[in-house]
Structure formats: structure tokens, C-alpha cells
Amino acid sequence: MQSTTFNRPLLKLFTLVVCCFIVSSFTTKLGLDSYEIYLNNKLLLKQSVNQPLSLRKLQLNKTGENDALRIYYRHCHTPNTGTGRSIAVKDEKGRLLKKWNFPNATGSDQGMTIPVKELQQLERTHLRQELSLCYTAQELSGEEALAFLHFK
């Protein structure tokens, strides 16, 4: 009768590596806030907050005065919507230009709406400045820059 010997430490290491791959394939991305920005009902931007801000540019050059941006920000924890929510526009030096405060979300209406004509007015009064859209809520320790605004 022939006997085969296995190198037990190597077998244990291989089993551990295989188990790690199996477990990691079933985990979801936890701990990431995300948001979506719509122009009227058309999705313009869908991002997780870990992506670089340089990739988040809202092209608003073909918008009308009656258009509106609708922003849905989802926190990684329950409840998914924040409390004490606000959206602000800041210039490239971080100065606050305009701020919109929103009530706590109730039911299925969790969006925050901003009229495009107000953004266009800010762009006209702050020519040649890079304007950014920022979100704050009580659940965040600071503010989250959502996107840069481009009208040209």
C-alpha cells in the first residue's frame, strides 16, 4: 500500500486563501455614500463619494430657465437620507455664494430641488470662477463636494 503525505501548512494556507476569495466575492461596498443628480428627469451624474471631484462636472450649457436640478444623496447607514440637509454653491476660494436648506425627507420624496435659473444667475455674477455644488447634513462631519458647475 502506498501512502501520500501532504504538506499540512501549505494545505492550510491554500484553504485560507480560497476561503478569503469566496468570502470577498459576496461582500458589498459598505460605508460609501452615493448621490445622483438629475436635470428634470434625466440622470446627469451618479457617483460614490470616493471618486475624485475632478471627474464630477455638470454640463449645464443647454439648460432653460424653467429647468431644475434634483439631487438624491444616500448615506451608507440607515436611514439613507440625511437630516438638516442643505446644498450650497461655493466659488473656487470656498466662499459661500448661495445655500438652499431642505426639510428632512418623509416618505418616498427624498430629493432636493434647485432651480437652474438661480444657478445661471450665480454663474453670471461670478464670471471666470469655478463654482462647485456642496452637500451638508447632520450625519456628515463636514461637507461633501458633489460637482463643478459648467455653463459654457
ChimeraX commands (.cxc) that place a marker at each C-alpha (Angstrom):
marker #1 position 0.00,0.00,0.00 radius 0.5
marker #1 position 1.28,3.42,-0.96 radius 0.5
marker #1 position 0.80,6.42,1.31 radius 0.5
marker #1 position 0.84,10.05,0.23 radius 0.5
marker #1 position 1.94,12.77,2.58 radius 0.5
marker #1 position 0.67,16.31,2.30 radius 0.5
marker #1 position 2.47,19.36,3.48 radius 0.5
marker #1 position -0.11,20.44,6.08 radius 0.5
marker #1 position 0.97,24.11,6.47 radius 0.5
marker #1 position 0.82,24.57,2.70 radius 0.5
marker #1 position -2.62,22.94,2.54 radius 0.5
marker #1 position -3.89,25.19,5.37 radius 0.5
marker #1 position -2.56,28.29,3.61 radius 0.5
marker #1 position -4.18,27.29,0.32 radius 0.5
marker #1 position -7.50,26.63,2.08 radius 0.5
marker #1 position -7.32,30.03,3.80 radius 0.5
marker #1 position -6.65,31.85,0.52 radius 0.5
marker #1 position -9.55,30.08,-1.21 radius 0.5
marker #1 position -11.90,30.91,1.67 radius 0.5
marker #1 position -10.87,34.58,1.56 radius 0.5
marker #1 position -11.64,34.79,-2.15 radius 0.5
marker #1 position -15.02,33.15,-1.65 radius 0.5
marker #1 position -16.00,35.44,1.24 radius 0.5
marker #1 position -14.84,38.62,-0.54 radius 0.5
marker #1 position -16.88,37.78,-3.61 radius 0.5
marker #1 position -20.10,38.03,-1.58 radius 0.5
marker #1 position -19.42,41.29,0.27 radius 0.5
marker #1 position -20.93,44.56,-0.88 radius 0.5
marker #1 position -19.43,48.01,-0.81 radius 0.5
marker #1 position -20.19,49.13,2.72 radius 0.5
marker #1 position -19.55,52.57,4.08 radius 0.5
marker #1 position -19.92,54.53,0.85 radius 0.5
marker #1 position -22.29,57.42,0.47 radius 0.5
marker #1 position -23.60,57.96,-3.04 radius 0.5
marker #1 position -25.67,60.50,-4.90 radius 0.5
marker #1 position -27.48,61.11,-8.16 radius 0.5
marker #1 position -28.07,64.45,-9.88 radius 0.5
marker #1 position -30.89,64.82,-12.39 radius 0.5
marker #1 position -31.74,67.65,-14.75 radius 0.5
marker #1 position -35.52,67.49,-14.77 radius 0.5
marker #1 position -35.91,63.69,-15.13 radius 0.5
marker #1 position -32.65,62.99,-16.97 radius 0.5
marker #1 position -29.77,61.49,-14.98 radius 0.5
marker #1 position -26.66,63.68,-15.31 radius 0.5
marker #1 position -24.38,62.22,-12.68 radius 0.5
marker #1 position -24.30,59.15,-10.46 radius 0.5
marker #1 position -21.31,58.92,-8.13 radius 0.5
marker #1 position -19.90,57.40,-4.99 radius 0.5
marker #1 position -18.16,59.88,-2.76 radius 0.5
marker #1 position -14.81,58.08,-3.03 radius 0.5
marker #1 position -14.39,59.12,-6.67 radius 0.5
marker #1 position -12.24,62.19,-7.43 radius 0.5
marker #1 position -14.04,65.54,-7.69 radius 0.5
marker #1 position -12.22,66.37,-10.93 radius 0.5
marker #1 position -14.43,63.78,-12.66 radius 0.5
marker #1 position -17.66,65.35,-11.44 radius 0.5
marker #1 position -18.62,68.09,-13.89 radius 0.5
marker #1 position -22.18,69.13,-14.59 radius 0.5
marker #1 position -22.60,70.45,-18.11 radius 0.5
marker #1 position -25.45,72.93,-17.84 radius 0.5
marker #1 position -24.90,74.81,-21.10 radius 0.5
marker #1 position -28.14,73.59,-22.71 radius 0.5
marker #1 position -30.49,74.31,-19.86 radius 0.5
marker #1 position -33.52,76.56,-19.76 radius 0.5
marker #1 position -34.74,78.87,-17.03 radius 0.5
marker #1 position -37.60,76.51,-16.14 radius 0.5
marker #1 position -35.30,73.51,-15.67 radius 0.5
marker #1 position -34.39,72.19,-12.23 radius 0.5
marker #1 position -31.64,70.07,-10.73 radius 0.5
marker #1 position -32.85,67.29,-8.43 radius 0.5
marker #1 position -30.27,65.76,-6.10 radius 0.5
marker #1 position -30.65,62.48,-4.22 radius 0.5
marker #1 position -27.95,61.88,-1.60 radius 0.5
marker #1 position -27.91,58.46,0.08 radius 0.5
marker #1 position -25.95,57.90,3.24 radius 0.5
marker #1 position -24.38,54.49,3.81 radius 0.5
marker #1 position -26.29,53.94,7.04 radius 0.5
marker #1 position -29.96,53.76,7.90 radius 0.5
marker #1 position -31.87,55.97,7.35 radius 0.5
marker #1 position -30.40,56.61,3.93 radius 0.5
marker #1 position -31.39,60.28,3.83 radius 0.5
marker #1 position -29.78,62.89,6.00 radius 0.5
marker #1 position -31.31,65.34,8.42 radius 0.5
marker #1 position -30.69,69.08,8.39 radius 0.5
marker #1 position -29.79,68.83,4.69 radius 0.5
marker #1 position -28.54,71.71,2.58 radius 0.5
marker #1 position -26.97,72.31,-0.81 radius 0.5
marker #1 position -24.59,75.23,-1.32 radius 0.5
marker #1 position -22.76,76.79,-4.23 radius 0.5
marker #1 position -19.22,77.93,-3.47 radius 0.5
marker #1 position -16.62,79.71,-5.53 radius 0.5
marker #1 position -13.10,78.43,-6.17 radius 0.5
marker #1 position -11.86,80.02,-2.93 radius 0.5
marker #1 position -14.51,78.22,-0.89 radius 0.5
marker #1 position -16.69,81.27,-0.26 radius 0.5
marker #1 position -20.39,80.57,0.14 radius 0.5
marker #1 position -22.41,82.16,-2.67 radius 0.5
marker #1 position -25.86,80.64,-2.10 radius 0.5
marker #1 position -27.36,78.00,0.17 radius 0.5
marker #1 position -30.60,76.04,-0.03 radius 0.5
marker #1 position -31.94,74.32,3.10 radius 0.5
marker #1 position -34.22,71.30,2.75 radius 0.5
marker #1 position -36.61,69.68,5.23 radius 0.5
marker #1 position -35.99,66.16,6.44 radius 0.5
marker #1 position -37.20,63.65,3.87 radius 0.5
marker #1 position -40.53,61.98,4.50 radius 0.5
marker #1 position -41.90,59.08,2.53 radius 0.5
marker #1 position -40.67,58.48,-0.97 radius 0.5
marker #1 position -39.79,62.13,-1.77 radius 0.5
marker #1 position -36.12,62.29,-0.79 radius 0.5
marker #1 position -34.85,64.64,-3.49 radius 0.5
marker #1 position -33.58,68.19,-3.14 radius 0.5
marker #1 position -34.60,70.54,-5.98 radius 0.5
marker #1 position -32.69,73.62,-7.11 radius 0.5
marker #1 position -33.97,75.88,-9.94 radius 0.5
marker #1 position -31.41,76.16,-12.75 radius 0.5
marker #1 position -32.21,79.86,-13.22 radius 0.5
marker #1 position -30.74,80.54,-9.76 radius 0.5
marker #1 position -27.55,78.68,-10.74 radius 0.5
marker #1 position -27.40,80.62,-14.02 radius 0.5
marker #1 position -27.71,83.89,-12.11 radius 0.5
marker #1 position -24.81,82.88,-9.85 radius 0.5
marker #1 position -22.73,81.99,-12.89 radius 0.5
marker #1 position -23.41,85.40,-14.49 radius 0.5
marker #1 position -22.44,87.30,-11.34 radius 0.5
marker #1 position -19.26,85.23,-10.78 radius 0.5
marker #1 position -17.77,85.03,-14.27 radius 0.5
marker #1 position -14.49,83.17,-14.79 radius 0.5
marker #1 position -14.79,81.42,-11.42 radius 0.5
marker #1 position -15.16,77.70,-10.92 radius 0.5
marker #1 position -18.36,77.11,-8.97 radius 0.5
marker #1 position -18.97,73.93,-7.01 radius 0.5
marker #1 position -22.06,72.29,-5.59 radius 0.5
marker #1 position -21.67,71.08,-1.97 radius 0.5
marker #1 position -23.90,68.97,0.31 radius 0.5
marker #1 position -24.11,69.10,4.10 radius 0.5
marker #1 position -26.18,67.16,6.62 radius 0.5
marker #1 position -26.05,66.44,10.32 radius 0.5
marker #1 position -24.79,62.92,9.52 radius 0.5
marker #1 position -21.62,64.28,7.87 radius 0.5
marker #1 position -18.71,65.68,9.84 radius 0.5
marker #1 position -18.15,68.35,7.18 radius 0.5
marker #1 position -19.42,68.95,3.69 radius 0.5
marker #1 position -19.26,66.84,0.57 radius 0.5
marker #1 position -18.36,68.48,-2.74 radius 0.5
marker #1 position -20.71,66.99,-5.33 radius 0.5
marker #1 position -19.74,68.55,-8.66 radius 0.5
marker #1 position -18.35,71.52,-10.52 radius 0.5
marker #1 position -20.84,73.61,-12.50 radius 0.5
marker #1 position -20.11,74.37,-16.17 radius 0.5
marker #1 position -22.35,76.60,-18.25 radius 0.5
marker #1 position -20.20,77.01,-21.39 radius 0.5
marker link #1:1,2 radius 0.2
marker link #1:2,3 radius 0.2
marker link #1:3,4 radius 0.2
marker link #1:4,5 radius 0.2
marker link #1:5,6 radius 0.2
marker link #1:6,7 radius 0.2
marker link #1:7,8 radius 0.2
marker link #1:8,9 radius 0.2
marker link #1:9,10 radius 0.2
marker link #1:10,11 radius 0.2
marker link #1:11,12 radius 0.2
marker link #1:12,13 radius 0.2
marker link #1:13,14 radius 0.2
marker link #1:14,15 radius 0.2
marker link #1:15,16 radius 0.2
marker link #1:16,17 radius 0.2
marker link #1:17,18 radius 0.2
marker link #1:18,19 radius 0.2
marker link #1:19,20 radius 0.2
marker link #1:20,21 radius 0.2
marker link #1:21,22 radius 0.2
marker link #1:22,23 radius 0.2
marker link #1:23,24 radius 0.2
marker link #1:24,25 radius 0.2
marker link #1:25,26 radius 0.2
marker link #1:26,27 radius 0.2
marker link #1:27,28 radius 0.2
marker link #1:28,29 radius 0.2
marker link #1:29,30 radius 0.2
marker link #1:30,31 radius 0.2
marker link #1:31,32 radius 0.2
marker link #1:32,33 radius 0.2
marker link #1:33,34 radius 0.2
marker link #1:34,35 radius 0.2
marker link #1:35,36 radius 0.2
marker link #1:36,37 radius 0.2
marker link #1:37,38 radius 0.2
marker link #1:38,39 radius 0.2
marker link #1:39,40 radius 0.2
marker link #1:40,41 radius 0.2
marker link #1:41,42 radius 0.2
marker link #1:42,43 radius 0.2
marker link #1:43,44 radius 0.2
marker link #1:44,45 radius 0.2
marker link #1:45,46 radius 0.2
marker link #1:46,47 radius 0.2
marker link #1:47,48 radius 0.2
marker link #1:48,49 radius 0.2
marker link #1:49,50 radius 0.2
marker link #1:50,51 radius 0.2
marker link #1:51,52 radius 0.2
marker link #1:52,53 radius 0.2
marker link #1:53,54 radius 0.2
marker link #1:54,55 radius 0.2
marker link #1:55,56 radius 0.2
marker link #1:56,57 radius 0.2
marker link #1:57,58 radius 0.2
marker link #1:58,59 radius 0.2
marker link #1:59,60 radius 0.2
marker link #1:60,61 radius 0.2
marker link #1:61,62 radius 0.2
marker link #1:62,63 radius 0.2
marker link #1:63,64 radius 0.2
marker link #1:64,65 radius 0.2
marker link #1:65,66 radius 0.2
marker link #1:66,67 radius 0.2
marker link #1:67,68 radius 0.2
marker link #1:68,69 radius 0.2
marker link #1:69,70 radius 0.2
marker link #1:70,71 radius 0.2
marker link #1:71,72 radius 0.2
marker link #1:72,73 radius 0.2
marker link #1:73,74 radius 0.2
marker link #1:74,75 radius 0.2
marker link #1:75,76 radius 0.2
marker link #1:76,77 radius 0.2
marker link #1:77,78 radius 0.2
marker link #1:78,79 radius 0.2
marker link #1:79,80 radius 0.2
marker link #1:80,81 radius 0.2
marker link #1:81,82 radius 0.2
marker link #1:82,83 radius 0.2
marker link #1:83,84 radius 0.2
marker link #1:84,85 radius 0.2
marker link #1:85,86 radius 0.2
marker link #1:86,87 radius 0.2
marker link #1:87,88 radius 0.2
marker link #1:88,89 radius 0.2
marker link #1:89,90 radius 0.2
marker link #1:90,91 radius 0.2
marker link #1:91,92 radius 0.2
marker link #1:92,93 radius 0.2
marker link #1:93,94 radius 0.2
marker link #1:94,95 radius 0.2
marker link #1:95,96 radius 0.2
marker link #1:96,97 radius 0.2
marker link #1:97,98 radius 0.2
marker link #1:98,99 radius 0.2
marker link #1:99,100 radius 0.2
marker link #1:100,101 radius 0.2
marker link #1:101,102 radius 0.2
marker link #1:102,103 radius 0.2
marker link #1:103,104 radius 0.2
marker link #1:104,105 radius 0.2
marker link #1:105,106 radius 0.2
marker link #1:106,107 radius 0.2
marker link #1:107,108 radius 0.2
marker link #1:108,109 radius 0.2
marker link #1:109,110 radius 0.2
marker link #1:110,111 radius 0.2
marker link #1:111,112 radius 0.2
marker link #1:112,113 radius 0.2
marker link #1:113,114 radius 0.2
marker link #1:114,115 radius 0.2
marker link #1:115,116 radius 0.2
marker link #1:116,117 radius 0.2
marker link #1:117,118 radius 0.2
marker link #1:118,119 radius 0.2
marker link #1:119,120 radius 0.2
marker link #1:120,121 radius 0.2
marker link #1:121,122 radius 0.2
marker link #1:122,123 radius 0.2
marker link #1:123,124 radius 0.2
marker link #1:124,125 radius 0.2
marker link #1:125,126 radius 0.2
marker link #1:126,127 radius 0.2
marker link #1:127,128 radius 0.2
marker link #1:128,129 radius 0.2
marker link #1:129,130 radius 0.2
marker link #1:130,131 radius 0.2
marker link #1:131,132 radius 0.2
marker link #1:132,133 radius 0.2
marker link #1:133,134 radius 0.2
marker link #1:134,135 radius 0.2
marker link #1:135,136 radius 0.2
marker link #1:136,137 radius 0.2
marker link #1:137,138 radius 0.2
marker link #1:138,139 radius 0.2
marker link #1:139,140 radius 0.2
marker link #1:140,141 radius 0.2
marker link #1:141,142 radius 0.2
marker link #1:142,143 radius 0.2
marker link #1:143,144 radius 0.2
marker link #1:144,145 radius 0.2
marker link #1:145,146 radius 0.2
marker link #1:146,147 radius 0.2
marker link #1:147,148 radius 0.2
marker link #1:148,149 radius 0.2
marker link #1:149,150 radius 0.2
marker link #1:150,151 radius 0.2
marker link #1:151,152 radius 0.2
view
